[in-house]
Amino acid sequence: MPALSASDEPAAPHGEGGLVRLRLDVSYDGTDFSGWARQPGRRTVQAELEQALQRQPPGESVPKSVVVAGRTDAGVHATGQVVHVDVVPFAPGAPGRIPVDSLGIPDLTRMRGRWNKLLPADARVLHARVAPAGFDARFSAIRRHYRYRVSDAPWGVDPLRRNDTLAWGRPLSTERMNAAAQSLLGLQDFAAYCKQREGGTTIRELQRLEWTRIDEHLLEVQVSADAFCHSMVRSLVGVLLLVGDGRRGTEWPGEVLASGTRDSAVAPAHGLTLTAVDYPPDELLAARAEQTRNVRSSNEL
């Protein structure tokens, strides 16, 4: 069989002798995973998903790699992760146990059921479809959304929420945290809030950073940006929690940002969930992917 292309370049959507790109929407409990990305000797979401695709391939080629909208760290969850995978369509009239459409792609609703039978209980494919032309799970995205949950109850966390909620032993003020968050919004250099990677940019547009108390002792913060650098959300949360419990002033997060020096206040991974990834209208997908590939520099500020 020909090898599956793992390129980030958009595949042709019509399968005329070429590859067809599929979009999969995925959810997982990150508690027992060593993050998204495949790692030798470790249990990861990518490895589990690729294994399921190899055992029930959605095309003639055995998938070798999937491309993800945003890699998540060990312990981080997702309810709205997006990936793409390129496949060679089945030949017209090829025998198979699942009906194929005019592109030679099997019934993806039935394929989803088969993949979920192969996947462990802490990972699921929620939706599967043929991607529109120009779609790239990573580079076409215009916005990612995260949620972080915290309990400030004096007794800790509800046992049923222990895997996705941080226990904070001090009362928290959403008013103080939201006031402090204002200086962090917009297009800025978040070097002080990122674990920097060589050759990577730390310039991001933070579009939303808003705390809400959703129950007597339960708070959550909604965080949205065009993209996030490594550990950015957890660093933002960790700094704001110290403001929320009164140990730091509301001006401190802005001072940290201006310093460009990363602070050690990083919230634990298990309170964090990737909830959604936004994409532009279909006709703008390819242009957005090309734009995103142009690495940002400090000249934009």
N, C-alpha and C positions, 0 to 999 in steps of 0.2 A: 504494500500500500504506500502511496506517496505520503511524505511527512506533512503534518499540519503546519501551516504557517503561524508562527507566534508573533508576527509583526504587529506593530502598533498602527500601521497604515490601514485605512478603511478598506474592507473587502467589498467586492461587488455584491449588491443585494439580490441579484437575479440569477445567480448560479449558472450562467451560460458558459460552461466549461471552466469556471473559476470557483473561488471560494465564496461561501455564504457566511456572513457574520451573524451570530446569535447573541441576543442580550438575555442575561439571566439576572433576576433579582433575588438576592440571597439574604437569609437571616441566620444568626448564630449566637449562641451563648459562649462568650469567650473564656469562661472560667477555666476550662481544662485544655485550652489551646495555647500554644506558644506563639500566638499572633496569627496574622493572615499568611505571611510569606513562607513558602516552602523552605525547610531547613533540615539538613541531614540528621536523622536520629530523633527528630522532634515531631510532635503531633501538631499540625497546623491546618487551618481551614482550607488553604489552597490545595494542600496535598490530598485531603479527604475529598474535595470536590473533583479534582482531576482524576482521582481513582474511580469515582462513580462514573464520570464521563468515559473513562477508558473501558469500563465493564459494560456500559450501555452507550456506545458512541452514537451521537446524533447525525453522523455522516459516515462516509466510507473510510475516512482517516481516523486513526486513534488520536484524540487530542493530546498535545504535549504540554500546553501551557494555556492558562487563561489570564486575561488582563483585567485588573481591578480598578475601580474608581478611586479608592483610597485605602492604602495598607493600614491595618489596625495592629496595635501592639498586643503583647501577651496580656490576657485578662480583659481586653476591651470587647464589648458586644456590638452587634449590628442588627437592626431591624429593617434597614433599607440599603444594604450594600448592593452595588451593581458591578457586573463583570461582563466581558464579551469573550467569545471563543469563535474561531474560524473553522469551518468544516468543508469538506468536499462533498457535494450532494450525492445521494445514491443515484446510480444510473437508472434511467427510465426503464420500468419493467423488471428491475432487480427484485428477486424474491425477498420477502421480509415479513415479520409477524405484525408489523405496525404499518398502517396505510401511510403513504407519502403524498405530499401536495404537488403542485405543478413545478415546484423548484427541486423536487427530489428530497425534501426535508420531511422526516417522520412527523406524525401528529405530536406536537410539542406538549400538549396537555397530558397525553399518555406517557411521553418520555419523562416529564416532570415527576409523575407518579413512580416511575421505575427508578429514577435517580434518588428520590426520597426514601425508597425502600433500601437502597444501598448505603445511603448516608447515615452517620450516627445520629442519635436523637437530639444532639445539641447543634445540628446544622440542617438547614432546609432551603430548597429552591422554591421560592414563592411564585414566581412567574417565569415563563420562557417564551421568547418570540423572535422572529427574524428582525434584525435591527434595520432601521432605515439607512439609506445611503449616507456615507460620511460619518456614521456613528463610531465613536471611540469612547469606551467606558471611562477612561482616565482623562484624555485630553479634550473631549467635547464638553465635559462638565463645566457649568458656570458657577456652581455653588454646592457646598457640602454643609450638612446640618448635623450637629451633635447635641446630645443632652447629657447632663451630669446631675446625678441625684445624691442628696445629702440628707441625713437624719440628724437633727440636733436634740433628739430626745435624751433625757438624762440616763435612760436605761439602754441606749444604743439603737440598734436597728431591728425592726420587725424581722423575725427569723425567716419569713418567706421572701424578704427583700434583701437578704444579706449578701447575695451574689452580685447585685447591681446598684447598691446604695452604700455610700460611705457613712460610717458613724463618726459624728463630730461631737466631742464632749462638752461643748460650750454653746450657749444660745447665740443664734445668728440673726443679723439684721439685714433683710433684703434691701431696705432703703440705703444703708451704708454701702452695700456691695454694688447696687445699681448706680449710685452717685460716683463711685470710684471707677466704674466701667466706662464712663463717658470719655475719659481721656484716651482710651485704648481703641476706640472705634475709628474706622477709616483706613486709608491706604498708608501703611507705615512699615518701618523696619522692625520686625519682631525678634531680632537677634537675642534679646534678653529673655524671651519666652520660648526659645527653641533649642533643642539639642542639635547643634549645627552639624551638617554633613559636608565633607569637602566637595567643593564645586557647586553646592546648592545655594539658592537664594533664600533669604529670610524675609523678603518683602511680600506682604500679604494685605488683602483688603478685608478687614474684619467688619462685617455688616450688621451683626447682631450679637449682643452679650447681655442677656436679660434674665434676672433672677425672679422667681415666683415661689411663694409658699403655697403648696397645693394641698397640704393637710396640716394639722396642728404642729407636728414635728417633722414634716417632710418638705424639703425644698428642692427645686430643680432650676438649672440654668440652661437656657437655649443659646447655643453658639453657632453662628453661621458665618462663612467666609468663602471667598472664591476658591481658596485652597488653604491647607494647613501644613506647616512644617512639623518635624518630628517633636512630639510631646507638647505642642503648643497649647492645646485645649487644657490639658492637665496642669500646665504651668500657670495659665490664666486663672484657673479655678483655685489652685493652691494659694496664689497671692491674694485673691479676693476673699477667700475664707478667713485669712488673718485680719483683713479689714472688717469683715462681717462680725467677728467675735470681739472686736475692739482692741486687738493687740497692735494694730497699725492704723494710721490715719488714711482718710479717703484719697489723699494726694499721693500716697506711696506707690500704687501701681503705675501711675504716670511717670514717677521718678525712676522706677525700675526700667520702664520702657526707654526713657531718654538716656539712661546710663549705658545701654547696649551690653550690659554684663548680666549673664544669666543668674537668676536667684535659685536657691536650693528648694524653695517652696513649691513642690510638685505634688499634686494630689494623686492618690493611688489609682491604678488603672480600672479597677472593677466597677467604679461608679459611672463610667463613661460608655455611651452607646451612640454609634453612628445611626441616625434615624432616616436620612434621606439624601439623595443626590439630585440636583436639578440640572436639566439640559435645555438648550434653546430649541426653537421650532426646528423641524426636520431640515428645512432648506438652509439653515445656518449651522448645522452640525459640523460640516467639513471646515468651514471658515473658522469656527471656534477652536477646533482642534489645531489648526495651523497657527492661530494666534497664541494659544497656550504654549506651544512648543518654543516660542520665542521667549527665552528666559528673561525675567525681569531684572533690572539693575537699579542701583540707587539713583540713576539719572531720572527715573520716573517721579521721584518725590519732589 
